[in-house]
Amino acid sequence: MAKVCEICGKRPQKGHTVSHANNKTRRRWYPNLKKVRTVREGRPMRIRVCTSCIKSGYVVKVAS
C-alpha cells in the first residue's frame, strides 16, 4: 500500500539524519495520512488523505 495522499499526491520525502558528529544516515519523512470515509462519485468510500487536505476542506466526511 503506497503512502500517498489520494487528493494532493503528497508522498514520502528523502533526506539525511545528521548526527552531532556530522554522520549522515538516509531516512524518509512520511506524510501524515488518515483513512477517511468520504463521498466520491456519489457513494461513500474510504480513502487515505493527508491531514492538510482534511484541514483545508478538500475532503467532505460522511456522517457515520
Summary of the structure (lengths in Angstrom):
residues: 64
radius of gyration: 16.1
end to end distance: 25.0
largest distance: 55.3
contacts: 133
relative contact order: 0.27
helix: 9%
strand: 45%
